Amino acid sequence: MQLHFTVPQLQVLAEILSEQKGPVAEDLLDRVLAKDLRFDFDELEQLTALVNAGRAEILTELGHATNPAASSGLERKKQLVDEMLERLSEASAMV
């Protein structure tokens, strides 16, 4: 399944994957950086899990944010992540 993300979504996705540990995250990061977004079902599941973990971290940061500018940036990141999760869910349903 070929996914299509906007440039800001790809940037957030690359950031999330670079913060994750393990060979799966590294492999997916390499593919995202190469803009090779063709994934099989298992890879979609792994990517969804990693993006969900990144979303949880963003929510934690939002809970601790005291600066309105930082909160605004984190809200934007959360919105981008939510849009990516929606696309990942749709892609998983089609595979």
N, C-alpha and C positions, 0 to 999 in steps of 0.2 A: 504494500500500500504506500503510495507516494503522498506525503503530507506537504502542505503549503502553509508557511508561517510568514508573517510580516517581519521586516528587519528588526523592529524593537522586540518582537517575540523571540526571534532567533538569538538576539543579544541576551535576553533574560534566560532563555533555555541554556545557552552556553555558560552563563554565570552559574546557574543552578548545578549543571553537570560538573563544572570545574570544582565546585565546593563538595561534591560527593566523593566518597572513597571507593576504590575497588576497580577491577578490570572492566566490569560491565559499564560503569559510568565513564571510564576512560575511552572505551570503544565507541560508545554513543556520542561522546564529546567530539572525538575525531571525525565521526561521520557528520555531525552537525556543522563543524567547522569547514568540512569539505562540501557542505550543502548537499550531501547524499542522504536524503530523507525518505528512502525506501526501506520500510520495515516490515518484517513478518509479524505474526500475531504475538509470539513470545517477546520480541523486541518492543512491540507496542506496550505490552503489559509492564515490562521493565521500565520503559521510559515513563509511563504513567505513574508508576510507583515512585520513581525518582523525582518527578515533577510535584507529586503530592507531598513528598518529604520537603522539597523546597518551599512549597506553599505553607507548610506548617512552620517552617523557620521564619518566613515573612510575617505570619500571623503573630509569632512570638515577639519578633522585633517591633511590630506595630503596637503590641501590648505594653512595651517598655519605652516607646518613643515619647519624648516630651516636647520635642521641637516640631512645630507645625509644618515646616518645610520638609523635614525628614518623614513625617507622617504622610504628607502628600505624595512624596516619592514612593514610599512603600505601598500606599494605596494604588498607585498607578501600576507598580510591579504586580501586585495581587490581581488587579484587573487583567493584565496581560497573561498571567499564569492561569487564571480562570478561563480565559478564551482558549488557551492552548489545551487545557484539560477537556474542554468541550470538543475541540477538534480531534483530540486523541480518542475520546469516547466514541465519536462518530466513526473514526477510522477503524476502531476495534470492532464495532458492530458490522462493518462492511467486509471484514476479512473472513 
